[in-house]
Amino acid sequence: IYPQSNDPLIDADLINQKKWVDSIYNNLSLEEKIGQLFVVWASPDKGEQHFRDIKKQIIKNNIGGIIFSLGGPTSHINWLNSFQDLSKTPLLISMDAEWGVAMRLDSVQPFPWNMTLGAIKDNQLIEEIGNRIGQQAKRLGIHMNFSPVVDINTNPNNPIIGNRSFGENKINVTNKSLAMMKGMETAGILTSAKHFPGHGDTSQDSHKVLPKIKFSKARIDSIELFPYRELIKKGLSSVMIAHLNIPSYDINIPSSMSENIVTDLLKNKLNFNGLIITDALDMKGATSLSKNINLDLQALIAGNDILLMSNDVSMGIKEIKKAYMSNIISEERLSYSVKKILKAKFKAGLNETKEIKKDNILKDLNSDKDRKLYSKAVTRAITVLKNNNDLIPLSKNKKYGLITLGDSNHNYFYNELSKNIDLVKFNLDTSIEDISKKIDSTSKIIISFHRSNSSPYNSLKLSTEEINLINQIAKIYPIILNVFANPYSLNQIKSFNNIDALVVSYQNSEISQIKSAHILLGKENSSGRLPVSINNFFSVGSGINTGSNYTLGYGDPKSVGISSEKLKRIDDLINISIDSLMVPGAQVLISRKGKIFYHKTFGYHTYKKINSVKKSDLYDLASLTKILATLPLIIKEVDYGSLYLNYNL
């Protein structure tokens, strides 16, 4: 990683990089040079006409790059290869892949949102996730990821950042961003910190309006700019400029169009020498500028290098050329930005363009490592905020009630709990009287709130009816409240005095639900810390470590050196045994290195096929002593060389 005082876009092969950049630049016409400033949006799910429109941009305007969006991995590769073959100058391929390429493409394992990662204490794990995101991008022919998001989310009502931020603490956000950046760049991906100078404290969405940031320069310098300083020192590749109205720098001019912000603040004061990229120029925050001003030209004058998603590339090229011919844009200014873009292309390996292969693409993007990383991350993020009277871990000797709230799936959470404890399920419509008929006042109630995991922008709010139910139940029963949503969902609760245990599980994925259940059951330890504050009740950094009441933990087969593929042979053997009527059913549990990595049930208790085998079933081991005790001892003695299998016992 190069110090910023040099140039973050310099390649190790500096001599050949300079030759390549100069050679490409000198062989471009004026219009083609200007075309290199533009990055055009491509979405394979938009169909054939959209594909043809982009091809025209490549042929006619010699655009510099493409930002890919919605579609599938195969269609993405097909389009990308076609575009690269067509382009005179290799295209810089980018994507918004903040939680992995699954943010844009279907059929790919996503990684947790930044708010979830912000709750994790281990920054090395964040770096591992960043590295894997970089590997995914690299496999798809992507050179630049518009990530990490370094916005410090100090406004709970922020409609567009929220879950995309690592939190409200500038040091935690900076450390997480550095780890994410390092991981991606180690994989060979250019990174981009966004949204400069800071989109974290606004209640408006710059896609729809021009949000106003009313803070002084001193406040922005102290909070919002803090992560940029640190990332710049470590060799940050690029910065994306937000569309914000910041009167302390420029009145009613979007920050992306402000020379005071782009050139004076970012380039000169922060000494940033990497690529500077506008946020999408088709956003309302940008188009709010006077219609008499060409946004592309104004953004270039302000100091940007890459013009992202222009409303009219041809018109932008025309206006910039006109400004060039009138000496408003000098040759020095144009070559400065175009050569920076070409340097980035060389560093990304575009001096030797290669066809991206489709073979095994889904397998390559969905490895065992991805699921393991996701599982590890959500486990370490889950945050216990209250645990009065040690309600967590749950007791196997007591009865519990479960009330599920929200509008999304809760089945994995319920199933995992019901396999291990005596659990009675209720819903929002169940009356207090009905609950009291099934469980007495000494029992505990678990209330879980589930919001869809499909998008980080989904509503977080509990309904008035849901809040009233929580308050009513809390007056009668000890309750454990577990929210499978952003911590801000708790801001509506006016008092936590009657809530005995409180858990934030952040996301509502299958793995999040299972791991959260494991923490309640004591199968996993909790270690997460709040990345944001919850009103005046819980400050940023709050969290309680809970211990385990299980000798064995749970883990992925790969984590203990076992092949998932070979485990399938166990399934085959048991199914053969059942089909051959050797046994009516079976339960198989295997552990290694203190972790259960395989636990499945098959068939029924008897050949009458009335009761299916469940993981909660208990077995009398008396007749199995020879297998469970004697055999392992013999295996050890054989390993030691004290016995041989052909010996008489």
Salt bridges, closest charged atoms under 4 A:
ASP7 OD2 - LYS343 NZ 2.33
ASP22 OD2 - LYS18 NZ 2.97
ASP22 OD1 - LYS339 NZ 3.35
GLU31 OE2 - LYS321 NZ 2.40
GLU32 OE1 - LYS88 NZ 2.88
GLU48 OE2 - ARG52 NH1 3.87
ASP96 OD2 - ARG104 NH2 3.55
ASP96 OD1 - LYS194 NZ 2.75
GLU98 OE2 - ARG164 NH2 2.78
GLU98 OE2 - LYS194 NZ 2.77
ASP122 OD2 - ARG380 NH1 2.88
ASP151 OD2 - HIS195 ND1 2.67
ASP201 OD2 - ARG219 NH2 3.47
ASP205 OD1 - HIS207 ND1 2.79
ASP221 OD1 - ARG229 NH2 2.21
ASP221 OD1 - LYS269 NZ 3.57
GLU224 OE2 - ARG219 NH2 2.69
GLU230 OE2 - LYS233 NZ 3.27
ASP305 OD2 - LYS340 NZ 2.68
GLU319 OE2 - LYS322 NZ 3.49
GLU355 OE1 - LYS357 NZ 3.66
ASP364 OD2 - ARG139 NE 2.83
ASP370 OD1 - ARG132 NE 2.40
ASP407 OD1 - ARG451 NH1 3.12
GLU416 OE1 - LYS419 NZ 3.22
GLU416 OE2 - HIS518 NE2 3.01
GLU510 OE2 - ARG371 NH2 3.56
GLU524 OE2 - LYS515 NZ 2.90
GLU524 OE2 - HIS518 ND1 3.86
GLU565 OE2 - LYS568 NZ 3.16
ASP571 OD2 - LYS600 NZ 2.71
ASP617 OD2 - HIS605 NE2 2.73
